[in-house]
Amino acid sequence: MNKSPNKSYRNFLKVYKENDERWKYFFIGIILAFISIVVFVNIIQYYFKNKGKLYMDIWAINYAKSIESDSLSNFFKTITNIGNPASVIVITIIIVIALYFKKMKNESIFFGLNILGVWLFNEALKASFRRDRPSLKLIKATGYSLPSGHAMVFLAFSILASYLILLYLNNRLTAYLITVCLVLLAIIIGASRVYLRVHYLSDVLAGWSAALFWSGINIAIHRFSYYRRKIKRL
């Protein structure tokens, strides 16, 4: 007789837990990816239903104008530069090289390919939706608007870097503090894009949800690959 789906799942779960000491990340990744793709699809449906004219975007732009000041503008201009492609490329290369010389070749490849992949994914999404940026920008920005590249790429960068930090940094308090700081920085970078009027709020929210989907799926794949390698060695 064939095993029931529930029994097969329980057997897989039991074997998986026995062979991956960090098994929680596998399931967190899957759950994260599922929730975020639902959020992303809803944002896109809302966007098309309202023909690109969203109340949240109008409210966010008006609010940004209401709090605008020289000091705040300078702060957000500085913050947004951290999420620029050149900055992310340099930081990614440093991390990839550091991981490689620490004899963590798989992690080095995993991180480098994922940052490249999420950037290409963002470009593909932008080319699909072809949304124009807001007209009254505080800084120069080119290309399409949906989803925000800064928001999407840097949040994915933060989550994937945090994942590796939580895996391998022995000092748990330090690992948690770095993780919180990275995620907060990603959120502020996303907010800077709305304040500087180079993106709509919906662009940033779509970028964050796409980043969570990308990160969740690839973390789950990374854990499952570890599990498969361990099973083969047994």
Protein Blocks (a to p, Z undefined) as FASTA:
>chain_A
ZZdfklmmmmmmmmmmmmomklmmmmmmmmmmmmmmmmmmmmmmmmmmnnopafklmmmm
mmmmmmgcfklmmmmmmmmmmmpmklmmmmmmmmmmmmmmnopaklmmmmmmmmmmmmmm
mmmmmmmnopacdfbdcbdcedjfbdcfklmmmmmmmmmmmmmmmmmmmblmlmmmmmmm
mmmmmmmmmmmmmmnopacfklmmmmmmmmmmmmmmmmmmmmmmmmmmmmmmZZ
